[in-house]
Amino acid sequence: MKPITASCYAIAEPSRLVLGNRLFSHTVEGRFTVQAAQENLEGLSEPFLSVVARAVDQQDERRFRIWPGLPVVEELSVNAVHSFPLRGEHWLIRAIRLYTLTDETDTFFTEQTCHLFNGKAPMLQGHLFFLENRQDGSAVMLMAKAPDFYLPALRVERGQAVLDAGGCGVVIGFCRIGACERLCRDYLRHLHKPSGLYSMSNTWGDRNGWSRVNQDFIRWEIDATHALGVDIVQIDDGWQTGSTADLSLRDESGRRMFIGDFWSLHTGRFPDGIAPLTAYAAEKGIRMGLWFAPDSRNEFALLERDLSVLRHAYLEWGIRYFKLDMIHIESERGVGRMLELLRGIYAFGPDVSVQLDVTNGKRLGYLCGAEYGSIFAENRYTASGNAFPHRVLRNLWMLSRVLPASRLQFELVNPDLNRECYAPDDPFAPVHYDMDYLFAAVMLSNPLFWMEMQFLSKPRRDELARLMPVWRQHRDTLGRADVSPIGEKPSGRSFSGFYVQSGETVYLLLFRENTEEREYCFALPQHGLQSPALLASNTDVRFTLSDAGVRVSFGKPRGYALLIARCPCC
């Protein structure tokens, strides 16, 4: 392994530890001995300097990570609270809270602000804290990598910002005002370096549950998925012998128990096994995924059993994508055991991937264990009348402020199903949207076709064909790019979009929602774009660049435009 760049350092001085690189320096008070080495988390992360600092006069040790070219230091865990001095009176503090349990809420992101006054500020709770010094323009980003069962808090007293992260990992970043969100995304892309995006189908979205899951049905899904150019077919609940609907398989607190032969294959539904389906899919260039629910009772007491089930699926059935669901974590040990499970899964091979469901229960959340897998963000169903395209777009738009879009998975539904579940005059019902618009709304995440693909109508497939081939051509670049929201927050009647930058290549994904206004000027984070061209749209689009941004005219409501340009100034 090549040595890490010399810009990263950890220096034990007589009364302090100094950590940093060419972009920043961070001091930890105390006397330490230091060991440092290069690591990359078995290839998941960009290479970083791993630092173990042991206190000379105590038994405790502290662990840090530093990446070259990134003004960030991560401390993996700490027993005490973090304290950071705020010099001067002109500080604005922003606290961002990220919400999981998305089956119960459609607000994934909230922000509070307060000003420092007389050296103090009220307590703020959240996962990200941006401390902005309005006097000199500097800013500090604090990220608390806490799981769902603990909500971190920041308080300021006597000019000291004190972060209580509950003993979980903390990330400290240094930047200028206005750059904190970008620094969050940059750090998370270093922690889990992105690759190209993937598309996946999962039949659960049509709400037929396990009633149709069987050998022939999955083969038909593979055929339909292949015809549309989707990458992965994931088999959801129903492939196994045990039933998640069996109320007798619950403990005294009502939590599901996966005991006995629960996770053996249901041979009545799959008499020939899963491996022939995987081989059939491989002939068509399609990979296979599987839903699974680790038994998290008693702090994952059956972890080795669960790992063996997944290892068998990986080795014998050729499964490469595992959706993990129905998890409940309520202790620090439970977090450690869940991370142990994830490390075990990723040890199967370099081609394995995990989708972490955050829709229910207390789980790792968006930041704890962020080096592993992608986030399955939400369940929305036409059968429940709660699948609204503008809300899906809004949730991705909001989360992409601070999270890499490439680590998220958002859904698109079959818009023609269950029309009776929506009010006849509801302009936001899925049926009013083109299929490629629905795909565009989630194409910067890993798009999930939350449907039985074989029943998607030919007109809808034809609409999708306007965009899918273009997305497949550019998805590797899109997956590695930095994605930031632009325009207005999606509301169903807004102009919204994303600015996507990968080196000198810039994409603009722009939306006219259901508004009578035809034209809008999108302010851009960078000036000097050159050679703009239209890659795909579902309507007539005209656009002009100026110092103010890009002015776009859409030919109809519920229209989108994907543009590509160069930004040689970057």
Buried (B, 14 or more C-beta within 10 A) or exposed (E): EEEBBEBBBBBBEEEEBBBBBEBBBBEBEBBBEBEBEBBBBEEBBBBBBBBBBBBEEEEEEBBBBBBBBBBBBBBBBBEEBBEBEBEEBEBBBBBBBBBBBBBEEBEBBEBBEBEBEEBEBEEBBBBBBBBBBBEEEEBBBBBBBBBBBBBBBBBBEEBEBBBBBBBBBBBBBBBEBEBBBBBBBBBBBBBBBBEBBBBBBBBBBBBBBBEBBBBEBBBBBBBBBBEBBBBBBBBBBBBBBBBBEEEEBEEEEEBBBBEEEBBEBBEEBBEEEBBEBBEBBEEEEBBBBBBBBBBBBEBBEBBEBBBEBBBBBBEEBBBBBBBBBBBBBBEBEBBBBBBBBBBBBBEBEEEBBBBBBBBBBBBBBBBBBBBBBBBBBBBBBBBEBBBBBBBBBBBBBBBBBBBBBBBBBBBBBBBBBBBEBBEEEBEBBBEBBBBBBBBBBBBBBBBBBBBBBBBBEEEBBEBBBBBBEBBBEBBBBBBBBBBBBBBBEBBBBBBBBBBBBBEEBBBBBBBBBBBEEBEBBBEBBEEBBEEBEEBBBBBEBEBEBEEEBBBBBBBEBBBBBBBBBBBEEE
